Every structure is written in C-alpha cells, then in structure tokens.
Amino acid sequence: MSEVSTMAELASLNDAEVLAGYRHGLDGLLIAERHKDKGYTHGYLNGLVDSGRVRHPSDAQRQLARAFA
C-alpha cells in the first residue's frame, strides 16, 4: 500500500483510523501488520516521526506537508 502524498488522499482517510495509528506510532508500538488500513498506516508513520523514533519523514510525508502548508 502506498503512502498518502496528496490532500485528496488525506481527505479520504478514516479519521478514527488515522488517530489510532498516530497514537500507536507516537507510543512506539510495533505492529504485526502495518498495512491493515491506509489511514492507520498514515497516522502510524506520522506518529513515529513526531515521537522522534524516525528522524526523517518519507518523501510522501514531505510532499504532503508541502501541499498542506
């Protein structure tokens, strides 16, 4: 499953899944199956970056951040 890189993709995600993934990423929880939901995965990867566990966001995360700004 590809990462979210556009505002249209972001708008299509389930907010509850994004939040659940973000919280797990922020807490550094390991997931047996990362790609169970695109929204969850998006939140999880952003949580990892925000927690400092991943130092550099992916290209897709940077592209989305530029579009958001």
N, C-alpha and C positions, 0 to 999 in steps of 0.2 A: 504494500500500500504506500502510495507516495505521500509526502508531507504536504501540508497546507501552505500555499505560497501566494494566494490571491485573496482579496477581500470578499469576493463572491463565494469562494470555498469556505472561508471563515464564517460567513453569514449562514451557510447551510448546515453547520455543525449543531449537534445537540448540546445546549449549554450545560446541562447536568453532567454529561459525559466529559466535557472539557474540564469542568471544575473538579470532578472526581480524579481524572488523570493528573491534573495540576497538583492537587493535594498529595497524591502518591509520589509524584516526581519531586515535589518540594521536600517531602519527608525522606526521600532517597530509597523508597521501597523498590525492591526488584519485582519484576512482573514476569510470570511464566510465559505469557503470550502477549507481547506488546501491541500487536496489531489487531486486537479484537474489535476496535471501533476507531474510526478516523478521528473523531472528536476527542476521545480518551487519549489516543496517542499524541495528538497535538498538545493537549494540556499537559500530559506527562513530560514531553520533551521540553516544554517551556518551564515547567516546574524544576526540572533538572538544571536548566540554565540559571534560573533565578536563585536556586539554592547554592550555586557556586560549584556544584558537583561536576558540571560540564563547563569548561572555561569559554568555549567558543560556540556560538549558535551555528546551526547549519546554514547552508546557502538559502534554503527555503525560508527559514526563520528570519534571516536578514532581509530577504526580498519582501516578506510580508510586513516587517517592521517599517521598511521604506514606504510601502504602499499605505500603511496606517498613518504614518506621520504626514 
